[in-house]
């Protein structure tokens, strides 16, 4: 049995006191931390309870009757245009007109070097004279043989040969006459003339250039009726058009305007722009509307009922158009994707995604988030 000295007993007693003191301190520290945590939770709850609910400006979704209007920019072209070119190949000797030149029927627009055509005409004349002489001689010989045949002075074979010679000479004469006519025409074809009154809208050859027969040299816009031409996107053409009202005005002066009637549309889209060319014919256009003028066309469709909301309501949901809708029962915001039919200067025409009676937020949407508690502002639309 080990004996404990008085000194050792003192050390043991001091150690036990230290342990008891530390344990007591730890208990009080735990209680303090617990009380602090409870106090923090209470403060957070009070803070949440005291946080103000954000007011939002909204509009109630309703269907309104609208007259859809489609606006496009285009230009004025002639109602009728044609490509002009020489009917024979050759070297351009002279071009007498430029783009914008007004011409009258019969005016010479350009000429080819006539040397080849003139030489061909001379050759045709010489061939024609030779053929005429040969035919005359063969015909006289045939008449002589015809007179000798009844008396038996010549055999039938001599007569037949004379007849064949005359027929050959006559065929040669007919061919020479046709060649002469062609040579005259070809000489005339060295001059390119205007078929009708109009304005030159395009040129594609210069003096000295060698051109082929039928190659386009000019484009002539005939005087008379005018068209306005527009490049229209596909979605516009999907709209049902039943004799729509169309107005066309000068882009530089909207006060100069005219009514128009739909004429035609290209059957295929442009491979690069994916648009269709639409032509409308102007009705009694004012004199200020000239070829090439830039115009704005407005097409008014039949009145329809559509959901219309301000542009300020629009936001995005995964790169898709969307709006914020207020849940009147919970006061929370919901982000709703929508389909847009078309835009105007200050409004959006919605084809789907909204229900009549929905409250759509129309201001400050970039500072909102789904699930946020809100309240309707006084005087909401």
Secondary structure per residue as TSV (DSSP state, phi and psi in degrees):
chain	resnum	aa	ss	phi	psi
A	1	X	-	360.0	128.4
A	2	X	-	-83.5	137.6
A	3	X	-	-95.3	134.5
A	4	X	-	-100.9	127.7
A	5	X	-	-79.8	161.5
A	6	X	H	-57.8	-34.1
A	7	X	H	-67.8	-42.3
A	8	X	H	-65.2	-39.1
A	9	X	H	-60.6	-36.9
A	10	X	H	-67.3	-39.9
A	11	X	H	-65.1	-41.1
A	12	X	H	-63.6	-42.4
A	13	X	H	-63.6	-41.2
A	14	X	H	-65.3	-37.6
A	15	X	H	-63.7	-43.5
A	16	X	H	-64.0	-39.2
A	17	X	H	-63.1	-39.5
A	18	X	H	-64.8	-41.5
A	19	X	H	-62.4	-44.5
A	20	X	H	-64.4	-38.2
A	21	X	H	-65.9	-43.1
A	22	X	H	-64.0	-41.9
A	23	X	H	-62.5	-42.0
A	24	X	H	-63.5	-39.6
A	25	X	H	-64.7	-40.6
A	26	X	H	-63.4	-39.3
A	27	X	H	-64.1	-44.3
A	28	X	H	-66.2	-35.2
A	29	X	H	-64.3	-41.5
A	30	X	H	-62.4	-43.0
A	31	X	H	-63.0	-40.0
A	32	X	H	-64.0	-43.8
A	33	X	H	-64.0	-40.0
A	34	X	H	-63.4	-43.7
A	35	X	H	-64.4	-38.3
A	36	X	H	-64.7	-40.9
A	37	X	H	-63.9	-43.8
A	38	X	H	-63.1	-37.4
A	39	X	H	-66.5	-39.2
A	40	X	H	-64.5	-43.3
A	41	X	H	-60.7	-40.1
A	42	X	H	-65.6	-38.8
A	43	X	H	-65.9	-41.2
A	44	X	H	-63.4	-42.0
A	45	X	H	-62.7	-41.4
A	46	X	H	-65.2	-37.7
A	47	X	H	-64.4	-43.4
A	48	X	H	-64.3	-38.3
A	49	X	H	-69.0	-30.1
A	50	X	H	-89.4	-10.3
A	51	X	S	-63.4	129.8
A	52	X	-	-71.3	145.0
A	53	X	-	-84.1	132.0
A	54	X	E	-69.5	128.5
A	55	X	E	-82.0	143.9
A	56	X	E	-131.9	146.9
A	57	X	-	-93.3	129.2
A	58	X	E	-130.9	167.0
A	59	X	E	-131.1	141.1
A	60	X	E	-85.9	127.8
A	61	X	-	-68.4	126.9
A	62	X	-	-146.4	157.2
A	63	X	E	-90.7	127.9
A	64	X	E	-121.0	148.6
A	65	X	E	-80.1	125.0
A	66	X	E	-128.7	158.5
A	67	X	-	-109.6	95.9
A	68	X	-	-56.8	137.6
A	69	X	E	-127.6	128.8
A	70	X	E	-111.0	127.3
A	71	X	E	-117.1	130.7
A	72	X	E	-138.3	153.3
A	73	X	E	-106.6	135.0
A	74	X	E	-148.7	-156.4
A	75	X	E	-143.2	168.3
A	76	X	E	-94.8	132.4
A	77	X	E	-129.6	164.9
A	78	X	E	-70.0	147.1
A	79	X	S	-62.1	-36.4
A	80	X	S	-129.8	129.2
A	81	X	E	-132.4	156.6
A	82	X	E	-146.2	151.9
A	83	X	E	-90.2	138.1
A	84	X	E	-118.8	136.7
A	85	X	-	-154.7	163.1
A	86	X	-	-72.2	148.2
A	87	X	S	-87.5	-4.7
A	88	X	S	-133.1	160.1
A	89	X	-	-81.5	156.7
A	90	X	E	166.8	-175.5
A	91	X	E	-101.4	128.8
A	92	X	E	-66.6	122.7
A	93	X	E	-89.2	-39.4
A	94	X	E	-154.9	139.5
A	95	X	E	-117.8	120.0
A	96	X	-	-98.4	-8.4
A	97	X	-	-130.9	160.2
A	98	X	-	-126.9	175.8
A	99	X	T	-60.8	132.3
A	100	X	T	94.0	-7.7
A	101	X	-	-71.9	128.7
A	102	X	E	-82.4	133.2
A	103	X	E	-129.4	159.7
A	104	X	-	-116.8	158.6
A	105	X	T	-55.1	128.6
A	106	X	T	94.6	-11.9
A	107	X	-	-63.7	140.2
A	108	X	E	-79.7	122.7
A	109	X	E	-95.1	-36.3
A	110	X	E	-161.3	160.2
A	111	X	E	-133.8	152.0
A	112	X	E	-100.1	159.8
A	113	X	-	-60.6	118.6
A	114	X	-	-85.8	3.5
A	115	X	H	-57.2	-51.4
A	116	X	H	-63.2	-42.7
A	117	X	H	-65.7	-37.9
A	118	X	H	-66.1	-42.9
A	119	X	H	-63.5	-40.2
A	120	X	H	-63.8	-36.9
A	121	X	H	-66.9	-42.0
A	122	X	H	-61.5	-42.8
A	123	X	H	-64.0	-40.0
A	124	X	H	-65.2	-38.5
A	125	X	H	-63.0	-44.3
A	126	X	H	-63.7	-41.8
A	127	X	H	-65.2	-37.3
A	128	X	H	-65.8	-42.7
A	129	X	H	-63.3	-41.7
A	130	X	H	-64.0	-41.0
A	131	X	H	-67.2	-37.6
A	132	X	H	-62.3	-44.4
A	133	X	H	-63.9	-43.7
A	134	X	H	-64.5	-39.4
A	135	X	H	-68.6	-39.5
A	136	X	H	-63.0	-45.0
A	137	X	H	-63.9	-43.8
A	138	X	H	-66.0	-34.4
A	139	X	H	-69.5	-40.6
A	140	X	H	-64.8	-41.7
A	141	X	H	-63.6	-38.2
A	142	X	H	-65.5	-39.5
A	143	X	H	-64.4	-40.5
A	144	X	H	-64.4	-43.6
A	145	X	H	-65.5	-33.9
A	146	X	H	-65.2	-34.6
A	147	X	H	-75.7	-30.9
A	148	X	H	-82.8	-23.0
A	149	X	H	-63.7	-41.3
A	150	X	T	-65.2	-30.0
A	151	X	T	-84.3	-4.3
A	152	X	T	79.2	14.4
A	153	X	S	-70.6	-26.5
A	154	X	S	-130.3	158.4
A	155	X	-	-83.1	166.0
A	156	X	H	-62.6	-33.5
A	157	X	H	-65.5	-35.3
A	158	X	H	-64.7	-41.6
A	159	X	H	-64.4	-45.0
A	160	X	H	-60.6	-39.1
A	161	X	H	-65.5	-40.3
A	162	X	H	-63.4	-40.1
A	163	X	H	-64.1	-42.6
A	164	X	H	-63.7	-40.5
A	165	X	H	-62.9	-40.4
A	166	X	H	-67.1	-41.5
A	167	X	H	-62.3	-39.6
A	168	X	H	-64.7	-43.3
A	169	X	H	-64.7	-38.2
A	170	X	H	-66.4	-40.9
A	171	X	H	-62.5	-40.7
A	172	X	H	-63.1	-39.1
A	173	X	H	-65.2	-43.7
A	174	X	H	-60.3	-42.7
A	175	X	H	-63.7	-41.2
A	176	X	H	-65.5	-38.4
A	177	X	H	-64.1	-42.0
A	178	X	H	-64.4	-41.4
A	179	X	H	-63.8	-36.7
A	180	X	H	-64.4	-43.0
A	181	X	H	-63.0	-42.8
A	182	X	H	-63.1	-41.0
A	183	X	H	-63.8	-39.1
A	184	X	H	-64.3	-44.2
A	185	X	H	-61.5	-44.8
A	186	X	H	-62.1	-33.8
A	187	X	H	-68.0	-38.9
A	188	X	H	-67.4	-32.5
A	189	X	T	-70.9	-8.0
A	190	X	T	-74.0	-7.0
A	191	X	E	-112.1	124.4
A	192	X	E	-98.3	117.6
A	193	X	E	-113.3	154.8
A	194	X	-	-73.8	127.0
A	195	X	S	-74.9	-26.4
A	196	X	S	-149.5	170.5
A	197	X	S	-67.4	142.9
A	198	X	E	176.4	-163.6
A	199	X	E	-128.8	135.0
A	200	X	E	-71.6	120.1
A	201	X	E	-105.8	-9.4
A	202	X	E	-161.4	141.0
A	203	X	E	-127.5	144.3
A	204	X	-	-136.1	17.5
A	205	X	-	-153.7	152.6
A	206	X	-	-127.1	166.7
A	207	X	T	-59.3	136.2
A	208	X	T	94.6	-14.5
A	209	X	-	-80.1	137.5
A	210	X	E	-89.5	127.7
A	211	X	E	-123.0	157.4
A	212	X	-	-93.2	162.9
A	213	X	T	-64.5	129.6
A	214	X	T	85.9	-7.9
A	215	X	-	-65.0	136.3
A	216	X	-	-68.0	123.4
A	217	X	-	-104.3	-41.4
A	218	X	E	-134.2	161.2
A	219	X	E	-122.5	125.0
A	220	X	E	-110.3	124.0
A	221	X	E	-95.3	118.7
A	222	X	E	-71.3	145.0
A	223	X	S	-68.2	152.6
A	224	X	S	127.2	-134.1
A	225	X	-	-63.9	151.2
A	226	X	E	-121.6	149.1
A	227	X	E	-116.5	151.3
A	228	X	E	-107.0	133.0
A	229	X	E	-118.6	132.0
A	230	X	E	-131.7	148.6
A	231	X	E	-97.4	114.3
A	232	X	E	-115.1	133.5
A	233	X	E	-68.3	159.6
A	234	X	H	-62.2	-38.6
A	235	X	H	-62.7	-27.1
A	236	X	H	-69.5	-39.7
A	237	X	H	-69.5	-19.3
A	238	X	T	-74.1	-14.8
A	239	X	S	-71.2	136.9
A	240	X	-	-71.6	118.0
A	241	X	-	-108.2	116.0
A	242	X	S	-122.5	92.8
A	243	X	S	46.9	61.5
A	244	X	-	-70.0	155.8
A	245	X	E	-80.8	127.2
A	246	X	E	-128.0	131.3
A	247	X	E	-124.5	144.9
A	248	X	E	-127.9	132.3
A	249	X	E	-134.6	154.8
A	250	X	E	-66.9	135.4
A	251	X	S	-65.9	-33.6
A	252	X	S	-79.3	-21.2
A	253	X	-	-150.7	88.3
A	254	X	T	-59.8	-17.4
A	255	X	T	-70.3	-17.7
A	256	X	S	-91.9	107.9
A	257	X	E	-144.4	167.4
A	258	X	E	-156.0	153.1
A	259	X	E	-76.5	161.4
A	260	X	E	-146.7	156.9
A	261	X	E	-121.2	138.5
A	262	X	E	-60.5	132.9
A	263	X	E	-109.0	-64.0
A	264	X	E	-161.2	171.3
A	265	X	E	-141.0	142.4
A	266	X	-	-64.5	142.3
A	267	X	S	-72.5	-20.0
A	268	X	S	-126.7	149.9
A	269	X	-	-77.6	153.5
A	270	X	-	-62.9	131.0
A	271	X	T	-65.1	-19.1
A	272	X	T	-99.9	-46.5
A	273	X	T	-91.0	-15.4
A	274	X	-	57.2	36.2
A	275	X	E	-118.1	162.3
A	276	X	E	-110.7	142.8
A	277	X	E	-87.5	119.7
A	278	X	E	-112.3	132.1
A	279	X	E	-114.3	132.3
A	280	X	E	-124.2	142.4
A	281	X	E	-95.0	127.3
A	282	X	E	-73.5	140.4
A	283	X	E	-103.9	114.8
A	284	X	S	48.3	59.7
A	285	X	-	-68.8	145.7
A	286	X	-	-68.2	161.9
A	287	X	T	-64.3	-22.8
A	288	X	T	-70.1	-17.9
A	289	X	-	-84.9	101.7
A	290	X	-	-113.5	166.4
A	291	X	T	-56.5	133.7
A	292	X	T	88.5	-8.4
A	293	X	-	-65.7	141.8
A	294	X	E	-83.7	130.3
A	295	X	E	-131.5	160.1
A	296	X	E	-112.3	126.0
A	297	X	E	-105.8	137.2
A	298	X	E	-124.0	125.6
A	299	X	E	-112.2	119.3
A	300	X	E	-100.3	119.7
A	301	X	-	-88.4	172.5
A	302	X	-	-65.4	143.6
A	303	X	-	-58.7	137.7
A	304	X	E	-139.3	160.9
A	305	X	E	-94.0	125.7
A	306	X	E	-137.7	156.4
A	307	X	E	-85.4	121.1
A	308	X	E	-122.9	129.1
A	309	X	E	-130.1	156.8
A	310	X	E	-64.7	151.6
A	311	X	G	-61.9	-29.1
A	312	X	G	-65.0	-14.1
A	313	X	G	-79.7	-14.0
A	314	X	-	-77.4	133.7
A	315	X	E	-138.6	-161.9
A	316	X	E	-131.0	146.7
A	317	X	E	-135.2	104.3
A	318	X	T	54.4	51.2
A	319	X	T	66.5	13.1
A	320	X	E	-113.3	146.3
A	321	X	E	-62.7	140.7
A	322	X	E	-153.7	165.8
A	323	X	E	-138.5	160.3
A	324	X	E	-93.1	131.7
A	325	X	E	-117.2	136.2
A	326	X	E	-90.0	125.6
A	327	X	-	-80.8	111.2
A	328	X	T	-68.6	-21.5
A	329	X	T	-79.3	-42.8
A	330	X	T	-101.9	-16.9
A	331	X	-	74.9	13.2
A	332	X	B	-98.9	155.9
A	333	X	E	-89.5	143.9
A	334	X	E	-128.2	132.3
A	335	X	E	-88.9	119.2
A	336	X	E	-116.7	123.3
A	337	X	E	-72.3	145.3
A	338	X	-	-134.5	161.3
A	339	X	E	-109.1	130.1
A	340	X	E	-101.0	127.2
A	341	X	E	-78.8	-45.9
A	342	X	E	-167.8	170.0
A	343	X	E	-114.8	154.8
A	344	X	-	-126.1	-171.5
A	345	X	S	-61.8	-35.7
A	346	X	S	-133.6	9.7
A	347	X	E	-142.1	164.6
A	348	X	E	-121.4	132.4
A	349	X	E	-100.7	114.1
A	350	X	E	-97.4	129.3
A	351	X	E	-93.4	-28.2
A	352	X	E	-161.0	160.7
A	353	X	S	111.8	-19.2
A	354	X	-	-117.5	151.5
A	355	X	-	-116.6	141.5
A	356	X	T	-56.0	131.6
A	357	X	T	99.3	-13.5
A	358	X	-	-60.7	144.0
A	359	X	E	-99.8	109.5
A	360	X	E	-102.2	130.0
A	361	X	E	-72.5	133.2
A	362	X	-	-123.4	13.9
A	363	X	S	-151.3	141.9
A	364	X	-	64.8	29.7
A	365	X	G	-68.1	-21.7
A	366	X	G	-71.9	-12.1
A	367	X	G	-105.1	9.0
A	368	X	-	-104.4	166.9
A	369	X	-	-148.1	152.7
A	370	X	T	-60.1	139.9
A	371	X	T	89.1	-8.5
A	372	X	-	-67.5	136.3
A	373	X	B	-78.2	130.5
A	374	X	E	-139.5	168.3
A	375	X	E	-133.9	150.9
A	376	X	E	-73.5	135.5
A	377	X	-	-71.0	150.6
A	378	X	T	-65.3	135.5
A	379	X	T	83.9	16.8
A	380	X	-	-61.9	145.2
A	381	X	-	-71.4	360.0
